[in-house]
Amino acid sequence: MGVPTRGTTNANRLRRADRWMVNCPRVRTALESATAPVIVDLGYGRLPVTTLELATRLRAVRPDVRVVGLEIDPQRVVPDVDGVEFRVGGFELAGLHPVLVRAFNVLRQYPEEAVDQAWTQMRTQLAPGGLIVDGTCDELGRRCCWVLLDRDGPVSLTLACDPRHIDRPSDLAERLPKVLIHHNVPGQPIHDLLSSADRAWASAAGHSVFGPRDRWRAMLAELRAAGAPIEAQRRSVRDAVLTVGWSTVAPDVG
């Protein structure tokens, strides 16, 4: 179920999301507790390079994961490589029941009204305890945003970037998932979050002498001090990451 997308692919484009998943306690629990974990990489594009990278990273957590790359365009389906399978499939997930779905740069190319149906279709296919990461990133993976979902719906939003390549956190707005990108306007929660992050980023300018990552950490500290419900990062990694619960950014449609 779905339509073919542009299919652009670059090596390591999805590294920030992959590193986040590997270190996210909820994702690790889902992987480690599954009896026979199936992972779906939905819409891997013209080349399967990011699917193979995903398999390598997740095997560090669970060596026996079965990774399946799905493409709705049959011409993009390649032979299996290094134990990674490639099949035709869309939002119905080819009938599989995965414990984890990575769907990057797929729904961005759909109309906003298609998001809920696609999410619902994927969620109904999840294995117990299963999760979906629906995200968007730029061509080099320097600016990324994604939503984590479980069988009940969206759980959190994560913004991640290389802080050397942004002027302010709101630069990530152009890579918000489809469900949020059109709601980045005054009065909406996502706009409030990005505006607050911009102010904290400006306030933390003095930390630039220690590098952009230190400035990002100072920004997060200021946001938390102001009462923003920023989730703690479980370990120190080189990515600049900001995660909030979905209720913090859910669009106000009232």
C-alpha positions as CSV (number, residue, x, y, z in Angstrom):
1,M,0.0,0.0,0.0
2,G,1.4,3.4,-1.1
3,V,3.1,5.1,-4.0
4,P,6.7,5.2,-5.2
5,T,8.8,8.0,-3.8
6,R,11.9,9.7,-5.2
7,G,14.2,7.1,-3.6
8,T,17.3,9.3,-3.1
9,T,19.9,7.5,-1.0
10,N,23.3,8.5,0.5
11,A,25.5,6.3,2.6
12,N,25.3,7.1,6.3
13,R,22.3,9.5,5.7
14,L,20.3,7.8,8.5
15,R,23.2,7.4,11.0
16,R,21.8,9.8,13.6
17,A,18.5,8.0,13.8
18,D,20.2,4.6,13.9
19,R,22.5,5.7,16.7
20,W,19.5,7.0,18.6
21,M,17.6,3.8,18.2
22,V,20.6,1.7,19.3
23,N,20.9,3.8,22.5
24,C,17.1,4.4,23.2
25,P,16.1,2.2,26.2
26,R,12.6,1.5,24.8
27,V,14.0,0.4,21.4
28,R,16.6,-1.7,23.0
29,T,14.0,-3.3,25.3
30,A,11.8,-4.1,22.3
31,L,14.7,-5.7,20.4
32,E,16.1,-7.7,23.4
33,S,12.7,-9.0,24.6
34,A,11.4,-10.2,21.2
35,T,11.6,-13.9,20.6
36,A,12.5,-13.6,16.9
37,P,12.9,-9.9,16.1
38,V,11.9,-8.8,12.6
39,I,13.0,-5.3,11.6
40,V,11.5,-3.5,8.5
41,D,13.2,-0.7,6.7
42,L,10.4,0.8,4.7
43,G,11.1,2.7,1.5
44,Y,14.9,2.2,1.4
45,G,15.1,3.9,-2.0
46,R,17.1,3.2,-5.2
47,L,20.0,1.6,-3.3
48,P,19.8,-0.5,-0.2
49,V,22.9,1.0,1.5
50,T,21.1,2.5,4.5
51,T,19.3,-0.8,5.1
52,L,22.6,-2.7,5.3
53,E,23.9,0.0,7.7
54,L,20.8,-0.4,9.8
55,A,21.3,-4.2,10.0
56,T,25.0,-3.7,11.1
57,R,24.0,-1.3,13.8
58,L,21.1,-3.3,15.2
59,R,23.1,-6.5,15.2
60,A,25.3,-4.9,17.8
61,V,22.3,-5.0,20.1
62,R,20.7,-8.2,18.9
63,P,22.8,-10.4,16.6
64,D,19.9,-12.5,15.4
65,V,17.7,-9.8,14.1
66,R,16.0,-10.4,10.7
67,V,16.1,-7.2,8.7
68,V,13.8,-6.8,5.7
69,G,14.0,-3.9,3.3
70,L,10.7,-3.1,1.6
71,E,10.2,-1.0,-1.6
72,I,6.9,-0.5,-3.3
73,D,8.6,-0.1,-6.7
74,P,9.5,-3.7,-7.8
75,Q,12.4,-2.4,-9.9
76,R,14.2,-1.3,-6.8
77,V,14.1,-4.7,-5.1
78,V,17.5,-6.2,-5.1
79,P,18.8,-9.7,-4.2
80,D,19.3,-10.5,-0.5
81,V,22.7,-9.3,0.8
82,D,24.6,-10.3,3.9
83,G,21.5,-11.9,5.5
84,V,19.4,-8.8,4.8
85,E,16.2,-9.5,2.8
86,F,14.6,-7.3,0.2
87,R,11.0,-7.5,-0.8
88,V,8.1,-5.6,-2.4
89,G,6.0,-3.9,0.2
90,G,4.4,-0.7,1.5
91,F,2.5,0.4,4.6
92,E,1.0,-3.1,4.9
93,L,4.6,-4.2,5.7
94,A,4.3,-7.1,3.3
95,G,2.3,-9.0,5.9
96,L,5.3,-9.0,8.4
97,H,4.9,-8.3,12.1
98,P,8.0,-6.4,12.9
99,V,9.2,-5.3,16.4
100,L,10.7,-2.2,14.7
101,V,9.9,-0.2,11.6
102,R,12.2,2.5,10.2
103,A,10.3,4.7,7.7
104,F,12.5,7.6,6.7
105,N,11.7,10.2,4.0
106,V,8.6,8.3,3.0
107,L,5.6,10.1,4.4
108,R,7.3,13.4,3.8
109,Q,6.3,12.9,0.1
110,Y,2.6,12.2,0.9
111,P,-0.2,14.7,1.7
112,E,-0.6,15.4,5.4
113,E,-4.1,13.8,5.4
114,A,-2.5,10.5,4.4
115,V,-0.3,10.3,7.6
116,D,-2.9,9.0,10.0
117,Q,-4.0,6.2,7.7
118,A,-0.4,5.1,7.0
119,W,0.4,5.2,10.7
120,T,-2.6,3.1,11.6
121,Q,-1.9,0.6,8.9
122,M,1.7,0.1,10.1
123,R,0.7,0.0,13.8
124,T,-1.8,-2.8,13.3
125,Q,1.0,-4.9,11.8
126,L,3.4,-4.4,14.7
127,A,4.5,-7.3,16.9
128,P,3.6,-6.9,20.6
129,G,5.8,-4.2,22.0
130,G,6.7,-3.1,18.5
131,L,7.8,0.4,17.5
132,I,7.9,2.7,14.5
133,V,10.4,5.5,13.7
134,D,8.9,7.8,11.1
135,G,11.3,10.5,10.2
136,T,12.8,12.9,7.7
137,C,16.3,14.1,7.1
138,D,18.3,16.2,4.7
139,E,20.4,14.6,1.9
140,L,23.5,14.2,4.1
141,G,21.8,13.4,7.3
142,R,22.9,16.5,9.2
143,R,19.4,17.6,10.1
144,C,16.9,15.0,11.2
145,C,13.6,14.8,12.9
146,W,11.5,11.7,13.7
147,V,8.4,10.5,15.6
148,L,8.5,7.3,17.7
149,L,5.2,5.4,17.7
150,D,3.9,2.3,19.4
151,R,0.8,0.3,18.8
152,D,-1.3,3.0,20.5
153,G,0.1,6.0,18.6
154,P,2.9,8.6,18.7
155,V,5.1,8.5,21.7
156,S,7.8,11.2,21.2
157,L,9.5,13.6,18.8
158,T,13.2,13.8,18.4
159,L,15.3,16.5,16.7
160,A,18.9,15.6,15.9
161,C,21.6,17.4,14.0
162,D,25.2,18.2,13.5
163,P,25.3,21.6,15.4
164,R,28.2,22.8,13.3
165,H,25.8,23.0,10.4
166,I,22.9,25.0,11.9
167,D,22.5,28.7,12.7
168,R,19.7,28.0,15.2
169,P,17.6,25.0,16.3
170,S,14.6,26.1,14.2
171,D,16.7,25.4,11.1
172,L,15.5,21.8,11.7
173,A,11.9,22.9,11.0
174,E,12.3,22.2,7.3
175,R,12.9,18.5,8.2
176,L,9.9,18.0,10.6
177,P,7.9,14.9,9.9
178,K,4.8,15.5,7.7
179,V,2.5,15.3,10.6
180,L,4.1,18.5,12.1
181,I,5.7,20.5,9.3
182,H,2.6,22.4,8.4
183,H,1.8,23.2,12.0
184,N,5.0,25.2,12.6
185,V,3.1,28.4,12.9
186,P,2.6,30.8,15.9
187,G,0.2,29.4,18.5
188,Q,1.1,25.7,17.7
189,P,3.1,23.6,20.2
190,I,5.9,22.7,17.8
191,H,6.4,26.4,17.0
192,D,6.6,27.2,20.7
193,L,9.2,24.5,21.2
194,L,11.4,25.6,18.4
195,S,11.1,29.3,19.4
196,S,12.1,28.4,23.0
197,A,15.0,26.4,21.7
198,D,16.2,29.4,19.5
199,R,16.1,31.7,22.6
200,A,18.0,29.2,24.7
201,W,20.5,28.7,21.8
202,A,21.1,32.5,21.7
203,S,21.5,32.6,25.4
204,A,24.1,29.9,25.3
205,A,26.2,31.7,22.7
206,G,29.0,32.0,25.2
207,H,29.5,28.3,25.1
208,S,30.5,28.4,21.5
209,V,34.1,28.8,22.5
210,F,33.9,25.2,23.7
211,G,32.3,24.0,20.5
212,P,28.8,23.7,19.1
213,R,28.0,20.5,21.0
214,D,28.8,22.1,24.3
215,R,26.5,25.0,23.3
216,W,23.7,22.5,22.4
217,R,24.1,20.9,25.9
218,A,23.9,24.3,27.5
219,M,20.7,25.0,25.5
220,L,19.1,21.8,26.7
221,A,20.0,22.7,30.3
222,E,18.4,26.1,29.9
223,L,15.3,24.6,28.4
224,R,15.0,22.1,31.3
225,A,15.5,24.9,33.8
226,A,12.7,26.8,32.2
227,G,10.4,23.8,32.6
228,A,10.6,22.2,29.1
229,P,10.1,18.4,29.4
230,I,13.2,17.5,27.5
231,E,14.0,13.8,27.9
232,A,17.4,12.9,29.3
233,Q,20.0,11.5,26.8
234,R,21.1,8.2,28.1
235,R,24.7,8.4,27.1
236,S,27.1,11.0,25.7
237,V,27.1,10.8,21.9
238,R,28.4,13.1,19.2
239,D,24.9,13.9,17.9
240,A,23.0,16.9,19.2
241,V,19.6,15.5,20.2
242,L,16.4,16.9,21.7
243,T,13.5,14.6,22.5
244,V,10.2,15.5,24.0
245,G,7.0,13.5,24.7
246,W,4.4,13.7,21.9
247,S,2.0,15.6,24.1
248,T,4.4,18.5,24.1
249,V,4.2,19.0,20.4
250,A,1.0,17.4,19.3
251,P,-0.8,19.7,16.9
252,D,-3.6,21.8,18.4
253,V,-6.5,21.2,16.0
254,G,-9.2,22.5,18.3
